[in-house]
Amino acid sequence: MPEKEAKEGIPPAVPGGVLLLGLERLSRWLAITAAGFGALVVLGLTALIAYSVVMRYLANRPQTWTDELAGYLLVLTVMLGVGEAARRGEHIGVDLVTRKLGPVGRWRARLWGWASTVLVAAVLLQSALEMVRFSRMVGLMSEGYVEVPIWIPQSAMVLGMALLLLVGVSRLLLELARGPDDGTGCA
């Protein structure tokens, strides 16, 4: 097992390295799987919009419900992809300053970034859970043409923030285990 840990960037002597490796693999699998479902939702969204355009402009029978459903699906797509985008480091970042830092400074910046991600994801997850709980409790329904309990589309936020939190915790612990880069490009 130590070879696998070293291959994944976890020093073999790190206490709990096996657990950290398991957490990293779980977060990677969940983020990639969710992004895959997000890609399928994009295909469905494309078909829905194409249907709407055909019905509106070719059949002269506009479908009023498609715009609302497209909005819900768009939010779902973003929430399904947020974990994988964070895991790959594809979120917005400012490397103008971090490029000028030394190895320890870059490591501290990465720690700060992941700690901030964990904090924000945890706060947003808690808020989303409260929002869904409240919407279910009062029986809130959407006001548009698609009459659906509003907690269902709101649940996309819970899913996305849970994924982001898992990836953030995994990456923060991984950064802590690796320590600062020694300047050779290897942790």
N, C-alpha and C positions, 0 to 999 in steps of 0.2 A: 504493500500500500504506500510506503514512503515515496516510491518512484512516481506513482500517480499524483501524489500531493505536490511533489516538486515540479512535475510536468504542468500542473495547473497553477503554479506560482505560489504554492503554500509551502513555507519552509517545513521540512519533515519534523523538526524538533518542537514545533508549536504545539502547546497543549490544546487538545480538542481539534487538532488538524483534520481528523477524519470526519468529525461532526461539521466542521466548517466546509469541508469538501462536499459533504452531503447537502448542506444548505445551499451552497453555490450551484450544485447540479440541479437541485429542486427548483430554485429560483430561475435558472436558465431554462429548464424544461417548461415551466409554467409560462414564462414570458414568451418563449418561442411559440408555444401552443396557442396562447391567447392572440399573438400577432397573426398566426395562421388563420384563426377564426375571424380576426379582423379583416384579413384579406378576402375571406368568403363573404363577409358582410359588405365589403366594397363591391364585390361582384353583384350581390343582390341589390345594392343601392343603385348601381349602374343600370340593372335591368328595370328597376322600379322607375327611375327617371326616364329611361327610354320608353317605357310603357306610357308614362304620363305625357310625354311629348307626342307620341303617336296618337293617343286618344284626344289630345287637345287640338293638334294641328291637322291631322289627317282624317280623323273620325268626327271632328267637331263635337266631341263629348268630353269636356274637361273633367278630370277626376280630382275632386277637391281634397280628398284624404291623402293623396300621395306626398304633398309638400310636408305635412306634419310628420308622417311616417319617415320621410327622408331625413328630417331634422333629428328624430330620435336615433335613426341608424347612424347618422354622422357622428353623434356624440358617442355612441357605442363603439364605433370604429376607433375613435381617438383613445377612449379608455382601454380598449383591448391592446392598443399599440404602445401605451405609455411605458409599460414595464420593459419591453424590449428596446425601445428607444433609449431609455436610461441605461440599460445594461450595456448597450453598444457605445454609449457616450455620444449619442446623436442629438441630445438636447442642446439648446442654446448654451454656448460657453464663451467666455472671454479669455483667450489665451495670450492676449497682448501683454498682460502683466506676468502671468505664470511662466511664459517662455523665458523671461529674464531672471526668474528665481533659480536658486541652486536646487540640488536634489531634495534636500530636506524641506525647503520652502515649497516646492511643487507637491511633495508628499503631504505637507500640512494643508495646502490648498485643496488637495483631493479629499483629505479627511473632513475639512470644513464643508466642502461641497456635498459629500455623502451624508454628513451629520445634518446639514440643512435639509437635504432631500428627505431624510427619515423624519425629521421634525414636521416639515410641511405635510408630508403624506399622512402622518399620524393624525395631525389636526384635521386635515380634510377628510380622512376616513371617519373619524369620530363625528364630524359635522354631517357627512353623508349618511351615516347610520342613523343619526337623530332625525334627519330629514325624512328618510324612508320610514322610520318608525312612526313619526308624526303623520305622514301621509296615509299610512295604513290605518292608524288609529281613527282618524276622522273620515276615512273613506273617500279621500280626495280623488276626483276624476279629472282627466284632461278636458280642456274647454273647447278643443278643436273638433274636427270632423271624426277623428279617431277617438271614440270614447273608450279610454283604457284607464285602469287605476294608475295614477301618476307615479306610484312607488315603483312600478315596473321599469319605466325608462330611467327613473332616478337611481335604480340599482346599478346602472352602468358605472356611476361615480364610485360606488362602494367597491365594485370589482376592480376598477382602474387604480384606485388609491391603495387597495390591498396588494395588488401586484407591485405597484411602485414602492410601497413600504417593504415588502419582502425583498425586492431587488436592492433597495437602499441599505437595509440591514446587512444583507449578504455582502455587498460591496464594501461597506464600512468595516465590517469585521475582517474581510479579506485584506483591506488596506492596512489595518492595524497589525495583522499577522505578518504581512510582507515587510512592513517597515519602509523607511525611506530608500529610494533608489540610490545605489552607490556611485552613480555617474557613468557606469559602464553600459547602461541599458538593461541590466538585469537587477531584479529586486534582491 
